[in-house]
Amino acid sequence: MMWPPNQVFVPDLSHYEWPCNFNALADAGCVGVIFKATQSTGYQDPTYTAARAACYAAGMKWGAYHFGEDSDVEGQVNNFLSYAMPTGDDLICLDLEDYENTTMTRTQARDWITRVENNLGRDGQCVVYGGNWLKERLPTDDRWWGARRLWLCQYTSGTPELPAPWEKYWLWQYTDGEAGPEPHEAAGCGPCDMNAYMGDEKQLIAEWSGGVAQAPPEPEAGPLVRIVIAVPEGVRVNVQQLGRGAPP
């Protein structure tokens, strides 16, 4: 699909963009923010706690991500859970990127996701972020990965290339604040990573922490009416059904 102009947008941020005016962001129609919490076994974003409080105060949804590295998985899990402290309403995510000689392996990534989901009792709810890392490392038939929501990174206005296990993305990071189509800025935050969501605000809120948006209820069927018309042979009868409230 080509770049659509009428999307719901979500910024993802870190200490590089903080401080931000989250009230201005919420007033502009944003429903959620995804923020970097941790990296590897020791790094903790020093602005995370203040940003989280400001996001809640502005009435927006909160998401936390961990930047994975090639280090002890248990240590990385403990770092994320103890610092990010995600609630059941918060989005959780693993950020998978090429990072020179400390790039997280596929085995480590799966282990991290499994441990975090098990610890939180949120099976299948971890969002998977990535671009080339996912396209180069995941086999086509791995349904385990495809069962989780994809947050795709690709800065293009054309049709994004999906990693093999997925048939669609959930979020699409289309710009880093410079490359890729506009908008490049979020209200109150300036230029930053921006992400497009294909649904509307209500659907995004319903799916944010891992839930599934509910389809609108089917209209209730009216009472069954049986009409018998007796007419002489050779007389044709035309019957027209009018909608509820339609004039006779």
C-alpha positions in Angstrom: 0.0 0.0 0.0 1.2 3.5 -0.6 1.6 6.0 2.2 -1.9 6.8 3.6 -2.4 10.4 4.8 -5.1 9.7 7.4 -3.4 7.5 10.0 -3.4 7.4 13.8 0.1 8.3 14.9 2.1 7.1 17.9 5.6 8.5 18.8 8.3 6.4 20.4 10.7 8.4 22.6 13.7 8.2 25.0 15.8 10.7 26.9 16.9 12.2 23.6 13.5 13.9 23.2 12.7 14.5 26.9 11.4 16.8 28.3 8.2 16.8 26.2 4.8 18.5 26.6 2.6 15.5 26.9 -0.5 17.6 27.5 0.1 19.2 24.1 0.6 15.7 22.6 -2.7 14.5 24.1 -4.5 17.6 23.0 -3.3 16.9 19.4 -5.2 13.6 19.6 -2.4 11.1 20.5 -3.6 8.2 22.5 -0.3 6.6 23.5 3.5 6.9 23.9 6.1 4.1 23.7 9.3 4.9 25.7 12.7 3.3 26.1 13.1 1.8 29.5 16.2 -0.3 29.5 19.1 -1.8 27.4 21.2 -4.9 28.0 21.7 -5.9 31.7 22.5 -2.5 33.2 21.3 0.6 31.3 18.1 2.3 32.5 16.8 5.5 30.8 17.0 8.2 33.5 14.0 10.0 32.2 11.6 7.0 32.0 9.9 7.5 35.4 9.2 11.2 34.9 8.0 10.6 31.4 5.7 7.8 32.5 4.1 10.0 35.2 3.6 12.8 32.7 2.0 10.4 30.2 -0.5 9.0 32.8 -1.3 12.5 33.9 -2.1 13.5 30.3 -4.5 10.6 30.0 -2.5 8.7 27.4 -1.6 5.0 27.2 2.0 4.0 28.1 4.4 1.6 26.5 7.9 0.4 27.5 10.5 -1.2 25.4 13.8 -2.9 26.0 16.8 -2.7 23.6 18.2 -6.2 23.4 21.9 -7.0 23.3 24.1 -10.1 23.3 24.4 -10.4 27.0 22.9 -12.5 29.8 19.2 -12.9 29.1 18.1 -13.3 32.7 20.0 -10.2 33.6 18.3 -8.3 30.7 14.9 -9.5 31.8 15.5 -8.5 35.4 16.7 -5.1 34.3 13.6 -4.5 32.3 11.0 -5.8 34.8 12.5 -4.2 37.9 12.9 -0.7 36.2 10.0 -0.5 33.7 7.5 -2.2 36.1 4.8 -2.5 33.4 1.2 -2.7 34.5 -1.3 -4.9 32.7 -2.5 -1.9 30.8 1.0 -1.0 29.5 2.4 -2.1 26.2 5.6 -4.2 26.4 8.1 -4.5 23.6 11.5 -6.0 22.7 13.6 -3.8 20.3 15.7 -6.0 18.0 18.3 -4.2 15.9 21.8 -4.8 14.5 24.2 -3.5 17.1 27.7 -4.3 15.9 29.3 -7.2 17.8 26.7 -7.1 20.6 23.6 -7.8 18.5 21.0 -10.0 20.3 20.7 -13.5 18.8 17.4 -15.0 17.8 17.6 -17.6 20.6 18.3 -14.9 23.2 15.4 -12.8 21.8 12.9 -15.6 22.1 14.2 -16.5 25.6 13.7 -12.8 26.7 10.2 -12.6 25.3 9.2 -15.9 26.9 10.6 -15.0 30.3 9.0 -11.6 30.3 5.6 -12.8 29.2 5.7 -15.7 31.7 6.7 -13.4 34.5 3.8 -11.0 33.8 1.3 -13.7 32.9 0.8 -12.1 29.4 1.4 -14.9 26.9 1.7 -13.6 23.3 1.4 -9.9 24.3 5.0 -8.7 23.8 5.3 -6.5 20.7 8.3 -7.3 18.5 10.1 -4.3 17.0 12.6 -4.5 14.2 13.4 -4.2 10.5 16.4 -5.8 8.9 17.1 -7.9 12.0 13.8 -9.6 11.7 14.0 -10.0 7.9 17.4 -11.6 8.0 17.1 -13.9 11.0 13.6 -15.4 11.1 12.5 -18.4 9.1 9.3 -18.3 7.1 7.5 -21.0 9.0 8.1 -19.8 12.5 4.5 -19.3 13.8 5.7 -18.5 17.3 7.0 -15.1 16.1 4.1 -14.5 13.8 1.7 -14.9 16.7 3.0 -11.7 18.2 2.3 -8.2 17.0 4.8 -6.7 14.7 6.2 -3.2 15.0 7.9 -2.7 11.7 10.7 -0.3 11.1 11.1 0.8 7.5 11.4 4.4 6.3 9.5 4.4 3.0 6.3 5.8 1.6 5.9 2.8 -0.6 4.8 -0.7 0.3 6.8 -1.9 3.4 8.5 -5.3 3.1 7.3 -7.6 5.9 9.5 -10.1 7.7 8.6 -13.7 6.7 6.6 -14.8 9.8 4.1 -11.9 9.5 1.3 -11.1 7.0 0.7 -7.6 8.4 2.3 -5.1 10.8 0.6 -3.7 13.9 2.6 -0.5 14.0 4.8 0.9 11.3 7.8 3.2 12.2 7.9 5.2 9.0 10.4 7.9 10.1 13.1 8.6 12.6 12.3 12.3 12.5 14.3 13.0 9.4 14.1 10.1 6.8 10.8 8.8 5.5 7.4 10.5 4.8 5.9 13.2 7.0 4.8 14.0 9.6 8.3 13.9 11.3 7.2 15.7 14.5 4.9 15.0 17.4 3.1 17.8 19.1 5.0 18.9 22.2 8.0 16.6 21.3 9.5 17.9 18.1 11.1 15.6 15.5 11.2 12.0 16.7 10.4 8.4 15.7 6.8 8.3 14.5 4.6 5.3 13.9 1.5 4.8 11.9 -1.5 2.6 13.0 -4.0 1.5 10.4 -7.1 1.5 12.6 -8.8 4.3 14.6 -8.2 5.6 18.1 -10.7 3.3 19.8 -9.3 0.2 18.2 -5.7 1.2 19.1 -6.7 1.7 22.7 -8.5 -1.7 22.8 -5.4 -3.4 21.4 -2.7 -1.4 23.2 -1.7 -3.8 25.9 -2.3 -7.0 23.9 -6.1 -7.2 23.8 -8.1 -7.6 20.7 -10.6 -4.9 19.6 -14.1 -6.1 19.8 -16.2 -6.1 16.6 -19.4 -4.0 16.8 -22.4 -6.0 17.9 -24.7 -7.4 15.3 -28.0 -5.5 15.2 -30.8 -7.4 17.0 -33.3 -9.2 14.8 -36.8 -7.8 14.9 -39.8 -10.0 15.6 -40.8 -12.6 13.1 -43.9 -11.5 11.3 -46.0 -13.9 9.1 -48.3 -12.4 6.6 -50.8 -14.4 4.6 -52.4 -12.7 1.5 -55.4 -14.3 -0.2 -56.1 -13.0 -3.7 -58.2 -14.3 -6.6 -56.3 -16.4 -9.2 -54.5 -14.3 -11.8 -54.0 -11.3 -9.5 -50.4 -10.3 -8.9 -49.3 -8.9 -5.5 -46.2 -6.8 -5.1 -44.7 -6.9 -1.5 -42.1 -4.3 -0.5 -40.3 -4.4 2.9 -39.6 -0.9 4.4 -36.8 -0.2 6.8 -37.6 0.7 10.4 -38.8 4.2 10.6 -39.4 4.5 6.8 -42.5 6.2 5.7 -45.4 4.0 4.4 
